[in-house]
Amino acid sequence: MAGKFEIKTGKSGKVHFNLKASNGQVILTSETYSDRKAAEKGIASVRKNAANDGRFERKTAKDGSPYFVLKASNGEPIGKSEMYKTAKSMENGVASVKKNAPDAAIADAAAK
């Protein structure tokens, strides 16, 4: 199974998406968008920018957990990863986004 983008609409009507790896694990969570069309533009931006390693900003949370933020060419954040235990596992997450984003299908998910 290939990776996929899951679009979710919250109770407030705002929309976000998750990029899931082939194993179903969430590897990137988007910013919140006003509507589905804007979220689809965000997905297109992830696909475009995921191939460029320079668009991945590696960061460390206050508790020391590594994570990354994928940024668009204008420097705006598109999405962010989960918190990882090690820098190596974070780099595996970056590699997974690079691998899965270009060909991932888009699916709708029920609001939670």
Summary of the structure (lengths in Angstrom):
residues: 112
radius of gyration: 13.3
end to end distance: 23.9
largest distance: 36.6
contacts: 327
relative contact order: 0.25
helix: 30%
strand: 34%
